[in-house]
Amino acid sequence: QVQLVESGGGLVEAGGSLRLSCVASGSIFRFNSMGWYRQPPGKERELVAGINSSGALIDYKDSVKGRFTISRDNAKNTVYLQMNSLKPEDTAVYYCNRRHSPFASWGQGTRVTVSA
């Protein structure tokens, strides 16, 4: 069973930056497209960014394009999300999982709070 551990969240002022990390257990990581998801307070979880297994194909939710950058290090079983120019509407719990057909088991997520 794959375990996903997210970290790097915190409280930041609008315009600030954070870098999230997600470490995945197991050797299948390098073969899977991965995604960062977020769940804002009182809302459904949504996909924010995705990256294929090689890192060559990337997609973003429109509202984060130009501000967020997803990357991965297959040697470290880690996927990253660099978030710049943060806005209050980016406030959410952030999770990583497979980009397509997410694993049933999600990590605990990492909370990002952006103050105005």
N, C-alpha and C positions, 0 to 999 in steps of 0.2 A: 504494500500500500504506500502510495506516495505521500510524503509529508511536505507541507509548504509553510515556511516561516517568513513572515514579512516583518520588516523593521524600518526605522528611519523617519517615522512620522513625528509630529509635534505641533506646537503652537507657533505661528509665524504671522507677521503683519502682512497686509496686502502689499504686493510687489516683491515679496521675499521669495526665497528658494528653499527647496528641500530635495533630498535625494533618497528615494526609497529603494530598498533591496529586498529580494525574495530568494531564499535558498530552498531548493527542492531536493529531497532525498531520492536516491535511486538512479540507475544508469539510463533510464529512458528519457531523462530530461532533454538530452541533446537531440532527440529525434522528434520532439514535439514543438509545434508552434505554441508560444506562450502569450498571455495577455495580462494586462493590469485592469482591474475592475474597481469600481467604487460604489459605495452605497451612502448617499447623502441622508441626513436625518429625515425620517418619515417617508423615504422614497425607495423605489426598487433599485436593486443593484444593476449597474450598467457597465458596459465595456468602454474603457478609456483609450487603450492602445494595444496593439498586437504586433508580434514579431515572429517570423517563421524560424525554422530550426537553424538555418545558417545565418540569420540576421540580415539577409538581403532584401526581404520584403517586410514592410512596416506599414501599419495603418493607424490612424488616430480618429478619435471622435472630433467632430468639427470644432467644438468649443475649446479644445486644448491644442489644436494645430498651431505650430509656431511658438508654443510655450513649453510643451512637454516633449521629452525625448526618451524613447524606450531603447534599451540595449541589453545585450546578454553576454555572458562569459560561460561558454559550455564547459570549460575546464574546471570552473568553480561551481557548476550547477546553479548559477545565479542569474537572475534577470533584474534589471534596474529601471527606475523611472526617475529621470531628472525633471523636476518641476520648477520652472522659472515664472516670474511675473504672476505669482499666485493671486487669486481673487477670492473674496468671501464665498462665492458659489462653488469653489473647489473643496470646501469643507465636506469631509466624508470619511468613512472608514475605507481604506484601500486594501485590496486583496490581489493576489496573483493566482492564476490557474491556467489551464490550457486555453488557448485562443479558441479552439473549436472543441466541442464536446467536453466542457469542463469536468474535471474529476468530481465525484459526488462529495468528497471530503474537502472542505475549504480550510485554510489556515485561520488564525485568530484575527488577521488583519492588522493594519497599523493606522491609527487615527491621525488625520490631518485637520487642523483647525486654523482657519485663516481669519484674522481679525481685520475689521475695516479701518 
